Structure formats: C-alpha cells, structure tokens
Amino acid sequence: MALLAEALQAVFEPTTLLYLLIGVGAGVLIGALPGLTATMAVAILTPLTFWAPPAQGLAMLLGVYNSAIWAGGIPAILINTPGTPASIASTFDGPAIAQRGEAGLALGINTIYSVFGGLFSTLLLAIFAFPIARFALRFGPAEYFALAIFGLSMMVSVSGKSIVKGLIVGVFGLLLSMVGLDPMLSYPRFTFGRFELLDGISFIPVMIGLFGVGEVLDQILKSREEQTRIIPRIGRQLPTRQELARMGPAALFSAAVSAVIGAIPGAGGDIASIICWDQTRRLSKKPQEYGKGSIEGLAATCTANNGVIGGALTTMLTLGLPGDSVTAILLGSLIMYGLQPGPLLFRDHADMAYVIIALMVLAYVAILIVGLGASRVLVRAFMVRKEVVWTAVLILSTVGSYAINNNPLDVWFMFFAGILGLVLRQYGYPLGPLVLALLLGPMAESNFRRALTAAGDAGAWVFVTRPISLILLILAALSLVAPIIQQRRKARQGGVTVQP
C-alpha cells in the first residue's frame, strides 16, 4: 500500500498529468493520419523525454501509445482507411455502419470498447502479470510456427464468398513476404540486385496502398456511375442497453483473447483484431451480419486493438521481452531511465510498476473523455467534398509511407499496392488474406526452419509432440475445414450449388 500511495502521488502531480495529456493529444493526431503509426509516434517522442523524470516521460509515451491505437479506428470507420495497422479489421464493419447514417454510433463503439479492452488488459497486467508471462515464455519455434499457421488459417474465414480467390490472394502475399534476406542464411531472395529490397517489402506502405489509395481509386471510378458514398447524418453516439447487451459477449471474449495474444512476443493488435473478429463471428447468433455493418464485429475489433497493450506490457515488464514494436522502444526507454525490465523490476522498483499501471488507467480515462467529446466534430470534419477527401488521403498516405523509412521506394510500393487493391476490388478478390500473409509469412517461415534445426532427428514430429503446438495446429485445421463444411451444408439446405 505504501508503494501504491507513492506511485499515485507521482502520477497525480500536475506536470505528470500535463505530459499525459500532451501524449494523448499527439496520439490522436498521429493515429488518425493514415500511415503514421503508434510505433513511429513513440520513436519520435522518446528522445524528447530523455531529460524528464521517469514518471513524466512514461506518461507521455504511454499516452501516445494508447491513444494512437484507438485513434487509428477513426479514419478506418469514416473513410475506410485504417490509421494504424491495428485498425485494419475495423474496416470490415465500421464503414458500413457509418454509411447507413450511424457514424456517431460507430465512433462511440470505437471509443468505448477501445477503452474497455485497454482497461481490461491493464487489470490483467496488475493481477496476472507473472502467470501470463510464464505462459508466453514456454513458446519456442514450434509454437510460434503453429501460431502463425493458425493465423494464416483465417484466410478462409476472411475470404468472403469465394474461398479459392482468398487462397490465391493469400499465396501471393506469402510470395511477397519472401522478398529480402533469407531469415536463416541471410542470402538475398527476389531482390533483383536492388539493395533497397534486402529488408523486404515494408508492410505499412502496402497496407496504406491497399486500403487507402486503392479505396480512393475505386471511389473515383464508381463516382462516374453513381454518387460517392457519404455520411448522411451523424446519428446518436452512445449504444442502447440492448446494443450493449448484444455486444457484451463479443467484447469480453475479445478482451480476454487479445490480452493473451499481446503477451506473446511479436503478435500485435493487427493479428489480434482479425483473429477476434473471426472467432466472435463464429460464436455470434447473427454471423451473416459480420462484414456488412455488424456492431458486434466492430466492438470485437476495437476491444482487441487496445486489448493487446496490457499483454504486451506484461511480457516486456516481467521478462524483458518486447511484445510488439512499440514495447521494444519502451523497453529501451526504461533502460535509459535506469530501470531494467524483468522480474527484478517488480522487486527493486515495484513503485514504477504501479506508476505504469496507474498511467495506463488515466490514459484511458482521457481517451474516453476526448473520444466521446470530439466524435461529432471528427465526423463533420470528414463530411466535405469527396475530391478534398481523396486529395487529403493521397497526400497523407504518400507522406506517411515515405516517413516510415525515409525511402522513396516505399512510396512506389504504396502506389503499386493501391493499383493492386483497385484490381482486386474490381474482380471481387478479398484484401484480408494478403494482409494476413504479409504479417505472418516471415513468422511462419523462420520459426518452421528454426524448429526443424533444433529438433534434429525428431524432424517434423516436433510440431505434434509439443502440446501447445499440437493444439494450435488442430485449431488451424478446424478453422480451415469448418467454413467449407458450413458452405456445403448451406448449399444442401438451399438446394443450390455454391461455387468454392
């Protein structure tokens, strides 16, 4: 109690609160701009906190981290362009809700359930930090490979009406993920002699191109035949009691699952939100509404976006292993402050652990106030001429793609991905499998080869002799087979033949 009181005293100092508000404000601006990620925001602001005391510096960084992930859902809902990779799955249902005149409700769900997911995972950080971290520590190359395969199995679920088209796009994404240095031998692959490709194809410019530039090009073509979709009215902002009750199970499920996924090093909000969207769709009483404006689907993805943060911080604080790219930067910041992340942090500097938890809670209180107070203004800001929106999206996408690595090649990747996104939209190919493959392809390949190397004579049996790996592979197989069986069952019931 003495350590908790000391931590609260440090957190509620006016200067610390000011740093927290600055961080939240900066996170809103950066997260709402497509291409400017939370990782970039924390990396840019970290040097500015070097001279500040640890509590104040962490207040700014945690404020940016949490608010940028939440704010990434704002453009995902309003203009179908995720502000951060963690908000990719919010484009599945958010824009459809906004287009039917309930943009205020969609943004309200984004705020409420992002805060809920963040607070839920922070509670787990406070109570179950060591058990969750010990569980993540048991993961070896075989388990990581199985986790990647389980994630890749979601290709079938996010393929829409045609499973074959989804698999084609997914295989193409896997091929793109192989560009660069071999993960084991560091031998160049598919670089065509260009040293710029040695690091592979950056995911974020591709994501911006697919969902940003591709959407703009698609709208430009459609505007010749019909009016571009606009937000007809703001509508109410808070869900009704019935809607809250309907979204509750999906939100609780996503909060629990995303916190565990976040504790696994390398798994971030983008993977967690897609997995939670898919799994809650399977459990929903109205799965047919998913992808067409389901409030359950949006609540699940928004909960998962911020729900991974507590798990990622758990792994970083208790084991010294960053759960994602942002916590990797935060790990360096703690070391700079003279605090070594790991079990000793909770023994020698337990007050700082309480400071971090308290700052997380306060950050979400600020996000809730800002989000519910500014949603209507944000909606009206996007209700401008379609040409202005198209121009702004293209400019921000170009700047964001270049700013990631200061590499002009990333801008070309963005435009090529935009043209690819347009073609895929025109011919009914889903974008989700391509995103999954780019995210999980390197993880699957590197861990598959490491597991085989470490297994020796056991060979591929290592994947089925380890319990966690076996369970994940079984779940992946079920995820692949279940949609096919479901389609065939519906075809028999309807008396029609459904093409795969």
C-alpha positions in Angstrom: 0.0 0.0 0.0 2.9 2.3 0.7 4.3 1.7 -2.8 0.9 2.2 -4.3 0.5 5.5 -2.5 3.9 6.6 -3.6 3.1 5.8 -7.2 -0.2 7.6 -7.1 1.4 10.7 -5.7 3.9 10.7 -8.6 1.2 10.1 -11.2 -1.2 12.9 -9.9 1.5 15.6 -10.0 0.3 18.4 -12.3 3.4 18.1 -14.5 2.9 14.3 -15.0 -0.7 14.8 -15.9 0.3 17.5 -18.4 2.7 15.2 -20.0 0.0 12.5 -20.2 -2.5 14.9 -21.9 0.2 16.0 -24.4 0.8 12.4 -25.2 -2.9 11.6 -25.6 -3.3 14.6 -27.9 -0.3 13.7 -30.0 -1.5 10.2 -30.3 -4.9 11.3 -31.5 -3.3 13.3 -34.3 -0.8 10.7 -35.3 -3.2 7.7 -35.1 -5.9 9.4 -37.1 -3.4 10.1 -40.0 -3.1 7.0 -42.3 0.5 5.7 -42.3 1.7 7.5 -39.1 1.8 4.5 -36.7 2.0 4.3 -32.9 5.5 2.9 -33.3 6.6 6.0 -35.2 5.0 8.3 -32.7 6.7 6.7 -29.7 10.0 6.5 -31.5 9.8 10.2 -32.4 8.8 11.4 -28.9 11.2 9.1 -26.9 14.2 11.5 -27.4 12.1 14.3 -26.1 11.6 12.5 -22.8 15.2 11.8 -22.1 15.6 14.8 -19.8 12.3 14.2 -17.9 11.8 12.1 -14.8 10.7 8.5 -15.5 7.1 9.1 -14.4 6.7 12.1 -16.7 8.5 10.6 -19.6 6.5 7.4 -19.4 3.3 9.4 -19.1 3.8 11.0 -22.5 4.9 7.7 -24.2 2.1 5.6 -22.7 -0.4 8.4 -23.6 0.8 8.4 -27.2 0.8 4.6 -27.4 -2.7 4.0 -26.2 -4.4 7.0 -27.9 -2.8 6.3 -31.3 -4.1 2.8 -31.4 -7.6 4.0 -30.5 -7.5 6.9 -33.0 -6.5 4.6 -35.8 -10.1 3.4 -35.9 -11.4 6.9 -36.7 -10.3 7.0 -40.4 -11.0 3.3 -40.6 -14.6 4.0 -39.9 -15.1 7.3 -41.7 -13.0 6.8 -44.9 -12.3 3.1 -44.8 -8.6 3.7 -44.4 -7.0 2.4 -41.1 -4.9 5.0 -39.4 -2.7 2.2 -37.9 -2.2 -1.5 -38.7 -4.1 -2.4 -35.6 -7.3 -0.9 -37.1 -7.3 -3.0 -40.3 -10.2 -5.2 -39.0 -12.2 -2.1 -38.1 -12.7 -1.5 -41.8 -14.7 -4.8 -42.0 -17.8 -3.3 -40.3 -17.1 0.3 -39.3 -17.5 2.0 -42.7 -20.8 0.1 -43.4 -22.2 1.3 -40.1 -21.2 4.9 -40.9 -22.7 4.7 -44.4 -26.1 3.8 -43.1 -26.2 7.0 -41.1 -24.7 5.9 -37.8 -21.2 7.3 -37.9 -21.6 8.7 -34.4 -22.5 5.3 -33.1 -19.6 3.6 -34.9 -17.1 6.1 -33.4 -18.8 5.8 -30.0 -18.3 2.0 -30.2 -14.7 2.5 -31.2 -14.0 4.7 -28.2 -16.0 2.8 -25.6 -14.7 -0.6 -26.5 -11.1 0.5 -27.1 -11.1 1.9 -23.6 -12.8 -1.3 -22.3 -10.2 -3.5 -23.9 -7.3 -1.4 -22.7 -8.6 -1.3 -19.1 -9.4 -5.0 -19.1 -5.8 -5.8 -20.2 -4.4 -3.3 -17.7 -6.3 -5.2 -15.0 -4.7 -8.4 -16.2 -1.4 -6.7 -16.1 -1.9 -5.7 -12.5 -3.2 -9.1 -11.3 -1.9 -11.9 -13.6 1.4 -10.4 -15.0 3.6 -13.3 -13.9 1.4 -16.2 -14.9 0.7 -14.8 -18.4 4.4 -14.0 -18.9 5.4 -17.5 -17.8 2.9 -19.0 -20.3 4.4 -16.9 -23.1 7.9 -18.0 -22.1 7.0 -21.6 -22.9 6.7 -20.7 -26.6 9.5 -22.0 -28.7 10.0 -22.0 -32.5 7.4 -24.9 -32.9 4.8 -23.0 -31.0 5.4 -19.8 -33.0 5.1 -21.7 -36.2 1.9 -23.2 -35.1 0.5 -19.8 -34.0 1.4 -18.4 -37.5 -0.3 -21.3 -39.2 -3.4 -20.7 -37.0 -3.4 -17.1 -38.1 -2.9 -18.0 -41.7 -5.9 -20.3 -41.5 -8.0 -17.2 -41.0 -7.5 -16.7 -44.8 -10.5 -18.9 -45.4 -12.7 -17.0 -42.9 -11.9 -13.6 -44.4 -12.2 -14.7 -48.0 -15.9 -13.8 -48.3 -17.9 -15.8 -50.8 -15.0 -17.3 -52.7 -12.5 -19.4 -50.7 -10.4 -20.0 -53.8 -9.9 -16.3 -54.5 -9.0 -15.8 -50.9 -6.3 -18.5 -51.1 -4.9 -17.1 -54.3 -4.5 -13.7 -52.8 -3.0 -15.3 -49.6 -0.4 -17.3 -51.6 0.5 -14.1 -53.5 1.0 -12.4 -50.1 3.2 -15.2 -48.9 5.4 -14.8 -52.0 5.7 -11.1 -51.3 6.8 -11.8 -47.7 9.7 -13.9 -49.0 11.4 -10.9 -50.7 14.6 -9.9 -48.9 17.2 -11.7 -46.9 16.8 -15.4 -46.1 15.9 -15.5 -42.3 18.4 -18.3 -41.6 21.3 -17.8 -44.1 20.9 -14.1 -44.9 21.0 -14.8 -48.6 19.2 -12.3 -50.9 16.0 -13.6 -52.4 13.9 -11.9 -55.1 15.8 -8.6 -54.7 16.8 -8.4 -58.4 20.1 -6.8 -57.4 18.4 -3.9 -55.6 19.9 -3.3 -52.1 16.7 -1.4 -51.1 14.9 -4.8 -51.1 17.3 -6.5 -48.7 15.0 -5.6 -45.8 12.0 -7.0 -47.7 8.8 -5.2 -48.6 7.6 -2.9 -45.8 4.1 -3.9 -44.6 2.8 -0.5 -43.8 3.2 1.1 -47.3 1.5 -1.9 -48.7 -1.3 -1.6 -46.1 -1.7 2.1 -46.9 -1.8 1.4 -50.6 -4.4 -1.4 -50.4 -6.8 0.3 -48.0 -6.1 3.9 -48.7 -5.0 4.5 -52.3 -7.0 1.5 -53.6 -10.1 2.8 -51.9 -9.7 6.3 -53.4 -9.1 4.9 -56.9 -12.1 2.6 -56.5 -14.3 5.6 -55.4 -13.1 7.7 -58.3 -14.1 5.0 -60.8 -17.5 4.5 -59.1 -18.2 8.2 -59.0 -18.7 8.2 -62.8 -21.7 5.9 -62.4 -23.1 6.8 -59.0 -22.6 9.2 -56.2 -19.8 8.6 -53.9 -20.8 7.2 -50.5 -21.2 10.0 -48.0 -22.1 10.0 -44.3 -25.8 11.2 -44.5 -26.0 12.0 -40.8 -24.2 11.7 -37.5 -26.8 9.9 -35.5 -26.6 9.0 -31.9 -23.3 8.3 -30.3 -24.0 6.0 -27.3 -25.3 2.5 -27.7 -28.6 1.5 -26.2 -28.9 -1.0 -23.4 -30.0 -3.7 -25.9 -27.0 -3.0 -28.1 -24.6 -3.1 -25.1 -26.0 -6.4 -24.1 -25.6 -7.7 -27.6 -22.0 -6.5 -27.9 -21.0 -7.6 -24.4 -20.1 -11.3 -25.1 -18.0 -10.4 -28.2 -16.2 -7.7 -26.2 -15.5 -9.9 -23.2 -14.2 -12.7 -25.5 -12.0 -10.3 -27.5 -10.6 -8.6 -24.3 -9.5 -12.0 -22.9 -8.1 -13.4 -26.1 -6.3 -10.2 -27.2 -4.6 -9.9 -23.8 -3.2 -13.3 -24.2 -2.2 -12.7 -27.8 -0.5 -9.5 -26.7 1.6 -11.3 -24.2 3.1 -13.4 -27.0 6.2 -11.6 -28.4 5.7 -10.5 -31.9 1.9 -10.7 -32.0 0.3 -7.3 -32.2 -3.1 -5.6 -32.4 -3.5 -6.2 -36.2 -3.3 -10.0 -35.7 -5.4 -10.0 -32.6 -8.2 -7.9 -34.1 -8.5 -10.1 -37.1 -8.5 -13.3 -35.0 -11.0 -11.9 -32.6 -13.3 -10.7 -35.4 -13.3 -14.1 -37.0 -13.8 -16.1 -33.8 -16.6 -13.9 -32.5 -18.3 -14.2 -35.9 -18.3 -17.9 -35.4 -19.8 -17.6 -31.9 -22.4 -14.9 -32.9 -26.1 -15.6 -33.2 -26.1 -13.4 -36.3 -22.8 -14.2 -38.2 -24.3 -13.2 -41.5 -24.2 -9.5 -40.4 -20.4 -9.6 -40.0 -18.6 -7.7 -42.7 -21.8 -5.8 -43.5 -22.0 -3.4 -40.6 -22.2 -5.6 -37.5 -21.9 -3.7 -34.2 -20.7 -7.0 -32.6 -17.8 -7.2 -35.2 -16.8 -3.6 -34.7 -16.9 -4.0 -30.9 -14.7 -7.1 -31.1 -12.1 -5.5 -33.2 -12.0 -2.2 -31.2 -11.7 -4.2 -28.0 -8.8 -6.2 -29.4 -6.9 -3.2 -30.8 -6.1 -1.9 -27.3 -6.6 -5.2 -25.5 -3.2 -6.4 -26.6 -1.4 -3.5 -25.0 -1.7 -4.8 -21.4 -0.4 -8.2 -22.5 2.5 -6.7 -24.5 3.5 -4.6 -21.5 3.2 -7.7 -19.3 5.8 -9.6 -21.3 8.0 -6.6 -21.6 7.9 -5.6 -17.9 8.2 -9.1 -16.4 10.5 -10.8 -18.9 12.3 -8.0 -20.6 10.9 -9.3 -24.0 9.0 -6.7 -26.1 5.5 -7.9 -27.0 5.5 -5.7 -30.1 7.5 -3.0 -31.8 6.2 -0.2 -29.5 7.1 -2.0 -26.3 10.6 -2.6 -27.9 11.0 1.2 -27.9 9.5 1.4 -24.4 12.0 -1.2 -23.2 14.9 1.0 -24.3 13.3 4.0 -22.6 13.1 2.1 -19.3 16.7 1.1 -19.6 17.6 4.8 -20.3 15.8 5.7 -17.1 18.0 3.2 -15.2 15.1 0.6 -14.9 15.9 -2.9 -16.1 12.7 -4.6 -17.3 12.3 -8.1 -16.0 11.5 -9.9 -12.7 13.9 -7.6 -10.8 11.8 -4.6 -11.8 9.0 -5.8 -9.6 11.4 -6.5 -6.7 13.6 -3.5 -6.8 11.4 -0.8 -8.4 7.9 -2.0 -7.7 6.7 1.6 -7.4 7.4 2.1 -11.1 5.3 -0.9 -12.0 2.4 0.8 -10.1 3.2 4.0 -11.9 2.9 2.4 -15.2 -0.4 0.7 -14.3 -1.9 4.0 -12.9 -0.8 5.9 -16.1 -2.5 3.3 -18.3 -5.8 3.8 -16.4 -5.6 7.6 -16.5 -4.7 7.5 -20.2 -7.9 5.6 -20.9 -10.0 8.0 -18.9 -8.6 10.8 -21.0 -9.3 8.9 -24.2 -12.9 8.2 -23.1 -13.4 11.9 -22.5 -11.7 13.1 -25.7 -13.3 10.4 -27.8 -16.9 10.9 -26.8 -16.5 14.7 -26.7 -14.9 15.1 -30.1 -16.5 12.3 -32.2 -19.2 14.6 -33.7 -16.6 17.1 -34.6 -14.5 14.4 -36.3 -17.4 13.2 -38.3 -18.3 16.7 -39.5 -14.6 17.2 -40.5 -14.9 14.3 -42.9 -18.2 15.5 -44.4 -16.5 17.6 -47.1 -16.4 17.3 -50.8 -15.2 13.9 -52.0 -12.4 15.4 -54.1 -11.0 17.1 -51.0 -11.1 13.8 -49.1 -9.4 11.9 -52.0 -6.6 14.5 -52.2 -6.0 14.5 -48.4 -5.9 10.7 -48.3 -3.4 10.5 -51.1 -1.2 13.3 -49.7 -1.2 11.8 -46.1 -0.7 8.3 -47.5 2.3 9.4 -49.5 3.9 11.4 -46.6 3.2 8.5 -44.2 4.7 5.9 -46.5 7.9 7.9 -47.0 8.3 8.9 -43.4 8.5 5.3 -42.2 12.0 4.7 -43.5 12.7 7.9 -45.5 12.8 5.6 -48.5 11.2 6.7 -51.8 10.9 3.0 -52.8 8.2 2.7 -50.1 6.1 5.3 -51.9 6.3 3.3 -55.1 5.3 0.2 -53.1 2.3 2.1 -51.8 1.1 3.2 -55.3 1.7 -0.3 -56.7 -0.3 -1.7 -53.8 -3.0 0.8 -54.5 -3.4 -0.3 -58.1 -3.4 -3.9 -56.9 -6.1 -3.1 -54.4 -8.2 -1.5 -57.1 -7.9 -4.5 -59.3 -8.7 -6.9 -56.5 -11.8 -4.9 -55.6 -12.9 -4.8 -59.2 -12.8 -8.6 -59.6 -14.1 -9.5 -56.2 -10.9 -10.7 -54.6 -10.6 -10.1 -50.8 -7.8 -8.0 -49.3 -7.7 -9.7 -45.9 -5.7 -12.8 -46.9 -3.0 -10.6 -48.5 -2.6 -8.7 -45.2 -2.5 -11.9 -43.1 0.1 -13.4 -45.4 2.4 -10.4 -45.3 2.1 -10.3 -41.5 2.5 -13.9 -40.7 4.6 -15.3 -43.6 8.0 -14.3 -42.2 7.0 -15.6 -38.7 5.9 -18.9 -40.1 8.9 -19.5 -42.3 11.6 -18.5 -39.8 10.2 -20.5 -36.9 9.5 -23.5 -39.1 13.1 -23.7 -40.0 14.4 -23.0 -36.5 12.1 -25.7 -35.1 13.4 -28.3 -37.6 17.0 -27.3 -36.9 16.6 -27.6 -33.2 14.6 -30.9 -33.4 17.4 -32.8 -35.0 16.4 -36.4 -35.7 12.8 -35.8 -34.5 12.2 -33.8 -37.6 8.7 -32.6 -38.3 7.4 -34.6 -35.4 8.4 -31.8 -33.1 5.2 -29.9 -34.2 2.9 -32.6 -32.9 4.8 -33.8 -29.8 4.7 -30.4 -28.1 1.2 -29.8 -26.6 0.8 -26.1 -27.3 1.9 -26.5 -30.9 -0.4 -29.5 -31.4 -3.4 -27.6 -30.0 -2.8 -24.6 -32.3 -2.4 -26.8 -35.4 -5.6 -28.6 -34.6 -7.4 -25.3 -34.2 -5.9 -24.2 -37.5 -7.2 -27.3 -39.2 -10.6 -26.8 -37.8 -10.6 -23.2 -38.9 -9.8 -24.3 -42.5 -12.3 -27.1 -42.7 -15.3 -25.5 -40.8 -16.1 -22.8 -43.4 -16.0 -25.3 -46.2 -18.4 -27.7 -44.4 -20.6 -24.8 -43.5 -20.9 -23.7 -47.1 -21.7 -27.2 -48.3 -24.3 -27.6 -45.6 -26.0 -24.3 -46.6 -25.9 -25.4 -50.3 -27.7 -28.6 -49.4 -30.3 -26.8 -47.3 -30.9 -24.2 -50.0 -30.9 -26.8 -52.8 -28.4 -24.8 -54.8 -24.7 -25.4 -55.7 -22.2 -22.9 -54.2 -19.0 -22.4 -56.1 -15.9 -22.5 -53.9 
